[in-house]
């Protein structure tokens, strides 16, 4: 079994050395992310291993006992590594001593803390995998779109496209649709007129509502800001610039 310290062990040791440390203090000194530190401290606080002290946390008496227990286990792990180099007779003697002393089982709360750390890591891995799968699917669609034979279309596959992609899709119809106002050029983008008109109705747009926009709307908004078609008013909302 590895003697490497768990996140819980690291945090308990740090609080034992530096009582009343904040989440930021622990994160900066140990290199653990603030999210992991916060979740582990929340669990330890619920189990009465730590308690709030000002803006930080301190070990409770129960937490100090847990730290002593974990430290003793770490020492046992090191002794186990040393045993591997001992003679059979020495190992037999040590084994008999351990049997007489009795094996202590991990406290349930410690097992729960370890399980929580494992779940945090698994959740992070699952999120990364989900993001990678989504990116692969988008790349696959883009590849199919670029490689399949394409006829001139009177519709854009997306209401917002780059200038070059829109030209490739519309072909000879591009200039005509631009002239007729069916599509609009916004900086480096080509936007369907109906989509653009509908999007403009959302203004004035509160800055707090920007995250609610679709990815396509966010791309359009960013280009409009670059082209100075919208301005930030009073630091709270975006307004259209009247032409």
Backbone as JSON, one array per atom type, in Angstrom:
{
  "sequence": "XXXXXXXXXXXXXXXXXXXXXXXXXXXXXXXXXXXXXXXXXXXXXXXXXXXXXXXXXXXXXXXXXXXXXXXXXXXXXXXXXXXXXXXXXXXXXXXXXXXXXXXXXXXXXXXXXXXXXXXXXXXXXXXXXXXXXXXXXXXXXXXXXXXXXXXXXXXXXXXXXXXXXXXXXXXXXXXXXXXXXXXXXXXXXXXXXXXXXXXXXXXXXXXXXXXXXXXXXXXXXXXXXXXXXXXXXXXXXXXXXXX",
  "N": [[0.85, -1.21, 0.0], [0.54, 2.21, -0.77], [2.37, 4.9, 0.78], [1.84, 7.45, 0.29], [0.48, 10.64, 1.0], [-3.0, 11.37, 1.48], [-5.39, 13.77, 0.15], [-6.98, 14.63, 2.27], [-5.35, 14.05, 4.48], [-3.22, 15.8, 3.96], [-4.49, 18.31, 4.23], [-5.4, 18.23, 6.9], [-2.94, 18.05, 8.26], [-1.82, 20.5, 7.54], [-3.57, 22.35, 8.77], [-3.09, 21.65, 11.38], [-0.52, 22.55, 11.72], [-0.73, 25.22, 10.92], [-3.03, 26.78, 12.32], [-6.37, 28.13, 11.9], [-6.22, 28.74, 9.22], [-7.23, 29.86, 5.96], [-9.3, 28.76, 3.16], [-8.06, 29.67, 0.84], [-5.44, 30.08, 1.77], [-4.67, 27.44, 2.35], [-4.91, 26.25, -0.16], [-3.05, 27.73, -1.71], [-0.64, 27.08, -0.42], [-0.45, 24.27, -0.41], [-0.91, 23.5, -3.0], [-3.21, 22.29, -3.82], [-6.37, 22.41, -5.51], [-8.72, 25.11, -5.01], [-11.37, 24.23, -5.1], [-11.31, 21.48, -4.44], [-10.18, 21.67, -1.86], [-12.18, 23.16, -0.53], [-14.42, 21.38, -0.66], [-13.49, 19.12, 0.75], [-12.96, 20.27, 3.27], [-15.57, 21.01, 3.92], [-16.76, 18.51, 4.24], [-15.19, 17.5, 6.35], [-15.87, 19.35, 8.32], [-18.61, 18.83, 8.65], [-18.38, 16.33, 9.79], [-17.33, 16.96, 12.17], [-14.56, 17.24, 12.45], [-13.14, 19.48, 11.88], [-13.53, 23.01, 12.58], [-15.03, 26.25, 12.12], [-13.04, 29.21, 12.4], [-12.88, 32.4, 12.75], [-11.96, 33.67, 9.68], [-11.01, 31.3, 8.83], [-10.12, 27.82, 9.41], [-9.93, 25.43, 12.09], [-8.5, 22.56, 13.73], [-10.59, 20.25, 15.42], [-10.79, 18.54, 18.61], [-11.43, 15.96, 17.97], [-10.62, 15.95, 15.32], [-7.86, 16.21, 15.64], [-7.27, 13.75, 16.75], [-7.93, 12.13, 14.6], [-5.96, 12.91, 12.77], [-3.68, 12.01, 14.11], [-4.19, 9.3, 13.98], [-4.14, 8.81, 11.18], [-1.49, 9.52, 10.68], [-0.18, 7.55, 12.13], [-0.88, 5.34, 10.64], [0.48, 5.92, 8.3], [3.1, 5.63, 9.16], [3.05, 2.91, 9.68], [2.8, 1.96, 7.09], [5.3, 2.63, 6.07], [6.89, 1.0, 7.66], [6.08, -1.43, 6.69], [7.24, -1.45, 4.19], [9.87, -1.63, 4.94], [9.87, -4.14, 6.03], [9.9, -5.83, 3.88], [12.51, -6.18, 3.3], [13.5, -7.62, 5.34], [14.52, -10.62, 7.16], [13.0, -13.93, 6.87], [12.57, -14.97, 9.45], [12.54, -12.69, 11.06], [10.33, -11.4, 9.97], [8.31, -13.19, 10.63], [8.28, -12.97, 13.39], [7.54, -10.27, 13.73], [5.02, -10.37, 12.55], [3.61, -11.99, 14.33], [3.6, -10.29, 16.53], [2.01, -8.19, 15.6], [-0.4, -9.51, 15.29], [-1.05, -10.05, 17.92], [-1.32, -7.48, 18.91], [-3.51, -6.63, 17.46], [-5.54, -5.7, 14.7], [-6.41, -2.5, 13.66], [-9.35, -1.03, 12.37], [-10.16, 1.25, 9.72], [-11.72, 4.36, 10.59], [-15.18, 4.97, 9.93], [-15.82, 7.52, 8.99], [-13.39, 8.35, 7.95], [-13.07, 6.62, 5.8], [-15.22, 7.52, 4.31], [-14.33, 10.07, 3.66], [-12.17, 9.47, 2.01], [-13.59, 8.2, 0.0], [-15.07, 10.36, -0.91], [-13.05, 11.98, -2.01], [-12.26, 10.32, -4.09], [-14.61, 10.29, -5.59], [-14.7, 12.97, -6.36], [-12.5, 13.11, -8.08], [-13.31, 11.28, -10.06], [-15.62, 12.56, -11.0], [-14.48, 14.84, -12.14], [-12.97, 13.67, -14.17], [-15.02, 12.5, -15.7], [-16.36, 14.79, -16.6], [-14.38, 15.95, -18.19], [-14.11, 13.95, -20.13], [-16.67, 14.01, -21.23], [-16.66, 16.55, -22.37], [-14.61, 16.24, -24.24], [-15.74, 14.26, -25.89], [-17.88, 15.7, -26.94], [-16.52, 17.68, -28.38], [-15.21, 16.09, -30.26], [-17.41, 15.09, -31.67], [-18.41, 17.47, -32.78], [-16.25, 18.13, -34.41], [-16.33, 15.98, -36.16], [-18.77, 16.42, -37.47], [-18.17, 18.84, -38.67], [-16.12, 18.06, -40.38], [-17.45, 16.28, -42.1], [-19.19, 18.09, -43.24], [-17.45, 19.75, -44.63], [-16.24, 18.03, -46.46], [-18.15, 16.64, -47.96], [-19.84, 16.47, -51.16], [-21.19, 19.48, -52.4], [-24.02, 21.4, -53.16], [-25.11, 24.54, -54.51], [-26.77, 26.52, -52.17], [-29.78, 28.02, -50.94], [-30.02, 28.58, -48.37], [-28.41, 29.07, -45.23], [-26.4, 26.74, -43.41], [-26.17, 27.29, -40.77], [-27.34, 29.97, -38.75], [-25.37, 31.84, -38.34], [-22.34, 32.35, -39.84], [-18.85, 32.16, -40.82], [-17.38, 34.57, -43.05], [-16.03, 33.41, -45.28], [-16.93, 30.72, -45.2], [-19.67, 31.08, -45.63], [-19.67, 32.1, -48.23], [-18.68, 29.85, -49.58], [-20.77, 28.05, -49.22], [-23.06, 29.31, -50.32], [-22.25, 30.04, -52.84], [-22.65, 31.32, -56.09], [-24.92, 32.64, -55.36], [-24.4, 34.18, -53.23], [-23.64, 37.02, -53.38], [-26.0, 38.03, -54.41], [-27.93, 37.43, -52.4], [-26.89, 38.92, -50.37], [-27.14, 41.47, -51.41], [-29.94, 41.63, -51.63], [-30.58, 41.69, -49.0], [-31.1, 39.45, -47.51], [-29.18, 38.19, -46.12], [-26.74, 39.38, -43.77], [-23.78, 41.24, -43.36], [-21.64, 41.16, -40.65], [-18.9, 42.39, -39.5], [-16.53, 39.92, -39.62], [-18.36, 38.01, -40.04], [-21.23, 36.34, -41.51], [-24.64, 36.76, -41.35], [-27.92, 35.47, -41.03], [-30.67, 37.44, -42.0], [-33.2, 37.34, -40.68], [-32.53, 36.07, -38.27], [-30.71, 37.9, -37.22], [-32.31, 40.21, -36.91], [-34.11, 39.27, -35.02], [-32.38, 38.78, -32.89], [-31.53, 41.36, -32.27], [-33.73, 42.35, -31.0], [-33.46, 41.66, -28.4], [-32.11, 43.57, -27.09], [-32.15, 46.52, -24.98], [-29.56, 44.59, -23.41], [-29.03, 42.9, -20.46], [-26.0, 42.56, -18.65], [-25.87, 40.41, -17.0], [-27.41, 38.57, -18.28], [-26.02, 37.6, -20.4], [-24.76, 35.11, -20.3], [-26.9, 33.45, -20.67], [-27.4, 33.36, -23.32], [-27.39, 31.61, -26.48], [-24.72, 29.59, -27.93], [-24.29, 30.4, -30.57], [-25.45, 32.94, -30.56], [-23.76, 34.21, -28.76], [-21.37, 34.27, -30.2], [-22.09, 36.0, -32.27], [-22.68, 38.31, -30.77], [-20.16, 38.94, -29.71], [-18.76, 39.61, -32.04], [-20.24, 41.83, -32.83], [-19.61, 43.58, -30.79], [-16.9, 43.93, -31.27], [-17.09, 45.29, -33.63], [-18.11, 47.62, -32.78], [-20.88, 47.9, -32.63], [-22.46, 47.61, -30.51], [-22.68, 48.94, -27.2], [-21.41, 49.21, -23.85], [-23.46, 50.15, -21.27], [-23.58, 52.12, -18.44], [-22.32, 50.13, -17.09], [-23.97, 47.97, -16.7], [-25.64, 47.02, -18.71], [-25.92, 46.11, -22.19], [-26.18, 48.07, -25.08], [-27.62, 48.76, -28.28], [-25.88, 50.44, -30.88], [-27.08, 53.18, -32.44], [-27.44, 53.49, -35.89]],
  "CA": [[0.0, 0.0, 0.0], [1.35, 3.42, -0.89], [2.38, 5.78, 1.94], [1.59, 8.83, -0.16], [-0.6, 11.25, 1.77], [-4.23, 11.74, 0.79], [-5.73, 15.19, 0.27], [-7.48, 14.85, 3.64], [-4.17, 14.06, 5.35], [-2.48, 17.05, 3.7], [-5.24, 19.45, 4.8], [-5.37, 18.12, 8.36], [-1.58, 18.39, 8.7], [-1.61, 21.94, 7.36], [-4.32, 23.05, 9.82], [-2.43, 21.37, 12.64], [0.67, 23.42, 11.77], [-1.15, 26.62, 10.75], [-4.46, 26.89, 12.67], [-7.15, 29.27, 11.41], [-5.9, 29.03, 7.81], [-8.38, 29.92, 5.07], [-9.25, 27.88, 1.98], [-7.05, 30.22, -0.07], [-4.13, 29.79, 2.35], [-4.37, 26.01, 2.18], [-4.75, 25.98, -1.6], [-1.79, 28.32, -2.18], [0.52, 26.43, 0.19], [-0.39, 22.83, -0.71], [-1.04, 23.25, -4.43], [-4.51, 21.7, -4.13], [-7.3, 23.4, -6.05], [-9.67, 25.61, -4.01], [-12.6, 23.43, -5.13], [-11.06, 20.26, -3.65], [-10.0, 22.07, -0.45], [-13.49, 23.54, 0.01], [-15.28, 20.21, -0.49], [-12.97, 18.28, 1.82], [-13.21, 20.98, 4.53], [-17.0, 20.93, 4.2], [-17.0, 17.17, 4.76], [-14.56, 17.41, 7.66], [-16.65, 20.17, 9.25], [-19.84, 18.09, 8.95], [-18.02, 15.19, 10.65], [-16.79, 17.52, 13.41], [-13.11, 17.13, 12.51], [-12.67, 20.86, 11.88], [-14.57, 24.0, 12.83], [-14.68, 27.6, 11.67], [-12.38, 30.1, 13.33], [-12.69, 33.62, 11.97], [-12.07, 33.4, 8.24], [-10.34, 30.04, 8.52], [-10.57, 26.59, 10.06], [-9.01, 24.82, 13.05], [-8.83, 21.17, 14.06], [-11.24, 19.95, 16.69], [-10.1, 17.46, 19.31], [-11.67, 14.76, 17.16], [-9.77, 16.07, 14.14], [-6.48, 15.93, 16.04], [-7.16, 12.3, 16.91], [-7.93, 11.55, 13.26], [-4.64, 13.16, 12.19], [-2.75, 11.08, 14.75], [-4.47, 7.97, 13.45], [-3.63, 8.74, 9.8], [-0.04, 9.56, 10.75], [0.28, 6.23, 12.57], [-1.03, 4.42, 9.5], [1.57, 6.22, 7.37], [4.3, 5.0, 9.71], [2.9, 1.47, 9.47], [3.09, 1.69, 5.68], [6.75, 2.67, 5.89], [7.43, -0.2, 8.28], [5.79, -2.55, 5.79], [8.25, -1.43, 3.14], [11.12, -2.12, 5.53], [9.72, -5.57, 6.26], [10.19, -6.56, 2.65], [13.94, -6.42, 3.24], [13.9, -8.37, 6.52], [14.59, -12.07, 7.01], [11.74, -14.62, 7.19], [12.41, -15.11, 10.91], [12.13, -11.37, 11.57], [8.96, -11.15, 9.51], [7.4, -14.04, 11.41], [8.19, -12.39, 14.72], [6.75, -9.04, 13.63], [3.64, -10.74, 12.25], [3.0, -12.46, 15.58], [3.37, -9.12, 17.38], [0.86, -7.45, 15.07], [-1.62, -10.28, 15.57], [-1.36, -9.86, 19.34], [-1.78, -6.1, 19.1], [-4.82, -6.48, 16.83], [-5.6, -4.78, 13.57], [-7.43, -1.47, 13.77], [-10.02, -0.72, 11.1], [-10.31, 2.69, 9.46], [-13.01, 4.92, 10.97], [-16.11, 5.1, 8.8], [-15.74, 8.88, 8.45], [-12.18, 8.43, 7.12], [-13.39, 5.94, 4.55], [-16.11, 8.41, 3.55], [-13.51, 11.16, 3.12], [-11.43, 8.91, 0.88], [-14.57, 7.99, -1.06], [-15.41, 11.68, -1.46], [-11.94, 12.4, -2.87], [-12.33, 9.5, -5.3], [-15.75, 10.77, -6.39], [-14.32, 14.25, -6.96], [-11.62, 12.84, -9.22], [-14.11, 10.64, -11.11], [-16.49, 13.59, -11.59], [-13.65, 15.69, -13.0], [-12.62, 12.88, -15.36], [-16.23, 12.36, -16.51], [-16.62, 16.07, -17.25], [-13.4, 16.12, -19.27], [-14.46, 13.01, -21.2], [-17.88, 14.51, -21.9], [-16.26, 17.69, -23.2], [-13.83, 15.72, -25.37], [-16.68, 13.59, -26.8], [-18.64, 16.74, -27.63], [-15.63, 18.31, -29.35], [-14.99, 15.12, -31.35], [-18.63, 15.05, -32.48], [-18.46, 18.71, -33.55], [-15.23, 18.03, -35.46], [-16.81, 15.01, -37.15], [-19.79, 17.09, -38.28], [-17.5, 19.86, -39.5], [-15.38, 17.36, -41.42], [-18.44, 15.81, -43.08], [-19.73, 19.27, -43.93], [-16.44, 20.3, -45.54], [-15.79, 17.07, -47.47], [-19.2, 16.09, -48.81], [-20.19, 17.3, -52.32], [-22.15, 20.49, -51.97], [-24.69, 22.21, -54.17], [-25.42, 25.88, -54.06], [-27.96, 26.51, -51.33], [-30.37, 29.32, -50.65], [-30.08, 28.68, -46.92], [-27.17, 28.81, -44.51], [-26.55, 25.62, -42.48], [-26.23, 27.9, -39.45], [-27.69, 31.39, -38.94], [-24.16, 32.65, -38.26], [-21.18, 31.67, -40.43], [-17.76, 33.04, -41.22], [-17.55, 35.1, -44.4], [-15.56, 32.44, -46.27], [-17.82, 29.56, -45.21], [-20.93, 31.48, -46.25], [-19.41, 32.17, -49.68], [-18.55, 28.49, -50.1], [-22.09, 27.4, -49.2], [-24.03, 29.98, -51.2], [-21.73, 30.13, -54.2], [-23.0, 32.51, -56.87], [-26.07, 33.3, -54.74], [-23.94, 34.97, -52.08], [-23.75, 38.46, -53.62], [-27.41, 38.37, -54.61], [-28.62, 37.42, -51.11], [-26.36, 40.06, -49.62], [-27.75, 42.66, -52.01], [-31.36, 41.62, -51.3], [-30.75, 41.85, -47.56], [-31.46, 38.19, -46.85], [-28.07, 37.96, -45.2], [-26.1, 40.64, -43.35], [-22.37, 41.09, -42.96], [-21.25, 41.79, -39.39], [-17.47, 42.13, -39.36], [-16.06, 38.74, -40.34], [-19.45, 37.03, -40.03], [-22.43, 36.51, -42.32], [-25.76, 36.39, -40.47], [-29.25, 35.52, -41.65], [-31.38, 38.67, -41.63], [-34.25, 37.06, -39.69], [-31.87, 35.78, -37.0], [-30.12, 39.15, -36.75], [-33.39, 41.08, -36.45], [-34.64, 38.69, -33.79], [-31.38, 38.97, -31.85], [-31.49, 42.78, -31.88], [-34.87, 42.64, -30.12], [-33.09, 41.34, -27.03], [-31.44, 44.74, -26.52], [-30.91, 46.44, -24.2], [-29.28, 43.26, -22.86], [-28.32, 42.96, -19.19], [-24.75, 41.78, -18.66], [-26.13, 39.15, -16.28], [-28.13, 37.66, -19.17], [-25.17, 37.18, -21.52], [-24.51, 33.67, -20.21], [-28.09, 32.72, -21.07], [-27.45, 33.31, -24.78], [-26.87, 30.4, -27.13], [-23.35, 29.75, -28.41], [-24.34, 31.17, -31.81], [-25.72, 34.34, -30.2], [-22.55, 34.76, -28.13], [-20.41, 34.56, -31.28], [-22.57, 37.2, -32.94], [-22.53, 39.43, -29.86], [-18.74, 39.28, -29.62], [-18.38, 40.31, -33.27], [-20.9, 43.14, -32.79], [-18.84, 44.42, -29.88], [-15.67, 44.29, -31.97], [-17.43, 46.25, -34.68], [-18.68, 48.8, -32.11], [-22.32, 47.98, -32.91], [-23.1, 47.66, -29.2], [-21.84, 49.59, -26.19], [-21.76, 48.91, -22.46], [-24.07, 51.34, -20.68], [-23.65, 52.15, -16.97], [-21.72, 48.92, -16.55], [-24.99, 46.97, -16.36], [-26.35, 46.47, -19.86], [-25.41, 46.4, -23.53], [-27.17, 48.75, -25.93], [-27.28, 48.88, -29.69], [-25.47, 51.76, -31.35], [-27.96, 53.58, -33.53], [-26.7, 53.88, -37.1]],
  "C": [[0.87, 1.24, 0.0], [1.26, 4.26, 0.36], [2.17, 7.22, 1.53], [0.38, 9.4, 0.56], [-1.82, 11.56, 0.89], [-4.45, 13.24, 0.93], [-6.19, 15.53, 1.69], [-6.32, 14.95, 4.61], [-3.4, 15.37, 5.2], [-3.16, 18.24, 4.37], [-5.21, 19.42, 6.32], [-3.99, 18.5, 8.9], [-1.33, 19.89, 8.62], [-2.33, 22.73, 8.47], [-3.71, 22.81, 11.19], [-1.21, 22.28, 12.83], [0.29, 24.9, 11.72], [-2.65, 26.75, 11.05], [-5.07, 28.18, 12.11], [-6.79, 29.67, 9.98], [-7.17, 29.0, 6.98], [-8.23, 28.92, 3.93], [-8.16, 28.35, 1.03], [-5.65, 29.93, 0.43], [-3.72, 28.35, 2.08], [-4.08, 25.69, 0.73], [-3.4, 26.49, -2.1], [-0.57, 27.56, -1.67], [0.67, 24.97, -0.21], [-0.44, 22.53, -2.2], [-2.34, 22.58, -4.82], [-5.44, 22.79, -4.66], [-8.27, 23.85, -4.96], [-10.94, 24.79, -3.96], [-12.44, 22.18, -4.27], [-10.93, 20.6, -2.17], [-11.34, 22.39, 0.18], [-14.36, 22.32, 0.29], [-14.8, 19.31, 0.64], [-13.19, 18.95, 3.18], [-14.69, 20.92, 4.91], [-17.34, 19.57, 4.81], [-16.42, 17.02, 6.15], [-15.33, 18.2, 8.71], [-17.94, 19.46, 9.64], [-19.58, 16.92, 9.89], [-17.35, 15.63, 11.94], [-15.29, 17.27, 13.57], [-12.47, 18.51, 12.48], [-13.84, 21.78, 12.2], [-14.07, 25.37, 12.37], [-14.0, 28.38, 12.79], [-12.05, 31.38, 12.58], [-12.94, 33.35, 10.51], [-11.45, 32.07, 7.84], [-10.93, 28.87, 9.28], [-9.49, 26.11, 11.03], [-9.45, 23.38, 13.28], [-9.6, 21.11, 15.37], [-10.42, 18.87, 17.39], [-10.24, 16.15, 18.53], [-10.79, 14.77, 15.91], [-8.32, 15.77, 14.45], [-6.25, 14.44, 16.2], [-7.11, 11.61, 15.54], [-6.56, 11.73, 12.6], [-3.6, 12.22, 12.78], [-2.93, 9.67, 14.19], [-3.89, 7.8, 12.04], [-2.11, 8.71, 9.8], [0.52, 8.2, 11.17], [0.18, 5.21, 11.45], [0.1, 4.64, 8.48], [2.87, 5.57, 7.83], [4.26, 3.49, 9.5], [3.22, 1.1, 8.03], [4.6, 1.68, 5.43], [7.41, 1.43, 6.49], [7.22, -1.41, 7.39], [6.82, -2.63, 4.68], [9.59, -1.95, 3.66], [11.07, -3.62, 5.74], [10.14, -6.38, 5.05], [11.67, -6.92, 2.55], [14.44, -7.23, 4.45], [13.88, -9.87, 6.26], [13.26, -12.69, 7.34], [11.51, -14.73, 8.69], [11.95, -13.8, 11.53], [10.7, -11.06, 11.2], [7.96, -11.95, 10.33], [7.19, -13.46, 12.8], [7.32, -11.14, 14.72], [5.28, -9.35, 13.38], [2.92, -11.19, 13.51], [2.69, -11.29, 16.51], [2.16, -8.33, 16.92], [-0.44, -8.18, 15.35], [-2.04, -10.08, 17.02], [-1.91, -8.46, 19.59], [-3.18, -5.89, 18.54], [-4.79, -5.43, 15.74], [-6.74, -3.78, 13.79], [-8.04, -1.21, 12.41], [-10.14, 0.79, 10.95], [-11.66, 3.18, 9.96], [-13.88, 5.11, 9.74], [-16.0, 6.47, 8.15], [-14.5, 9.05, 7.57], [-12.41, 7.78, 5.77], [-14.28, 6.81, 3.67], [-15.33, 9.55, 2.92], [-12.72, 10.69, 1.91], [-12.36, 8.7, -0.3], [-14.95, 9.3, -1.72], [-14.31, 12.17, -2.41], [-11.97, 11.64, -4.19], [-13.45, 9.97, -6.21], [-15.42, 12.09, -7.07], [-13.45, 14.04, -8.2], [-12.4, 12.22, -10.38], [-15.01, 11.66, -11.8], [-15.7, 14.47, -12.55], [-13.29, 14.97, -14.3], [-13.82, 12.76, -16.29], [-16.54, 13.64, -17.26], [-15.66, 16.3, -18.41], [-13.72, 15.21, -20.44], [-15.68, 13.48, -21.97], [-17.55, 15.66, -22.83], [-15.5, 17.23, -24.44], [-14.75, 15.05, -26.38], [-17.48, 14.61, -27.61], [-17.79, 17.41, -28.71], [-15.37, 17.4, -30.54], [-16.2, 15.08, -32.27], [-18.75, 16.3, -33.35], [-17.43, 18.69, -34.69], [-15.67, 17.07, -36.56], [-17.84, 15.65, -38.07], [-19.15, 18.12, -39.21], [-16.75, 19.21, -40.65], [-16.32, 16.86, -42.51], [-18.97, 16.97, -43.92], [-18.75, 19.79, -44.98], [-16.09, 19.35, -46.68], [-16.89, 16.56, -48.39], [-19.48, 17.02, -50.0], [-21.31, 18.26, -51.95], [-22.71, 21.28, -53.16], [-24.92, 23.61, -53.62], [-26.75, 25.86, -53.31], [-28.47, 27.93, -51.13], [-30.49, 29.55, -49.15], [-28.7, 28.42, -46.33], [-27.39, 27.62, -43.57], [-26.63, 26.08, -41.03], [-26.55, 29.37, -39.65], [-26.49, 32.33, -38.87], [-22.99, 31.83, -38.79], [-20.07, 32.68, -40.69], [-17.99, 33.47, -42.67], [-17.17, 34.06, -45.46], [-16.47, 31.22, -46.36], [-19.15, 29.88, -45.89], [-20.78, 31.57, -47.77], [-19.34, 30.78, -50.29], [-19.89, 27.79, -50.18], [-23.02, 28.0, -50.25], [-23.55, 30.11, -52.64], [-22.12, 31.44, -54.87], [-24.18, 33.27, -56.28], [-25.65, 34.26, -53.63], [-24.17, 36.47, -52.29], [-25.21, 38.88, -53.76], [-28.15, 38.44, -53.28], [-28.15, 38.57, -50.23], [-27.01, 41.35, -50.1], [-29.23, 42.76, -51.63], [-31.63, 41.74, -49.8], [-31.17, 40.59, -46.83], [-30.38, 37.74, -45.87], [-27.39, 39.29, -44.93], [-24.66, 40.34, -42.97], [-22.12, 41.87, -41.68], [-19.78, 41.45, -39.17], [-17.03, 40.98, -40.24], [-17.14, 37.66, -40.45], [-20.51, 37.37, -41.06], [-23.59, 35.95, -41.51], [-27.06, 36.46, -41.25], [-30.01, 36.72, -41.12], [-32.41, 38.4, -40.54], [-33.65, 36.8, -38.31], [-31.31, 37.06, -36.39], [-31.19, 40.08, -36.19], [-33.96, 40.58, -35.13], [-33.67, 38.9, -32.63], [-31.35, 40.41, -31.36], [-32.65, 43.14, -30.95], [-34.55, 42.36, -28.65], [-32.39, 42.52, -26.34], [-32.47, 45.76, -26.07], [-30.79, 45.1, -23.47], [-28.48, 43.41, -21.57], [-27.07, 42.08, -19.25], [-24.95, 40.44, -17.96], [-26.83, 38.13, -17.15], [-27.27, 37.13, -20.31], [-24.95, 35.67, -21.51], [-25.71, 32.84, -20.63], [-28.21, 32.6, -22.59], [-26.94, 31.98, -25.3], [-25.45, 30.66, -27.61], [-23.3, 30.61, -29.68], [-24.56, 32.65, -31.51], [-24.49, 34.98, -29.56], [-21.5, 35.12, -29.17], [-20.79, 35.85, -31.99], [-22.37, 38.43, -32.06], [-21.08, 39.89, -29.78], [-18.29, 40.05, -30.86], [-19.01, 41.7, -33.32], [-20.14, 44.1, -31.88], [-17.52, 44.86, -30.53], [-15.92, 45.35, -33.03], [-18.09, 47.51, -34.12], [-20.15, 49.0, -32.46], [-23.12, 47.95, -31.62], [-22.13, 48.31, -28.23], [-22.33, 49.15, -24.81], [-22.25, 50.19, -21.81], [-24.17, 51.16, -19.17], [-23.11, 50.87, -16.34], [-22.69, 47.8, -16.28], [-25.64, 46.33, -17.56], [-25.68, 46.89, -21.16], [-26.53, 47.02, -24.35], [-26.67, 48.81, -27.36], [-26.86, 50.31, -30.0], [-26.34, 52.11, -32.55], [-27.14, 54.04, -34.72], [-27.4, 55.03, -37.79]]
}
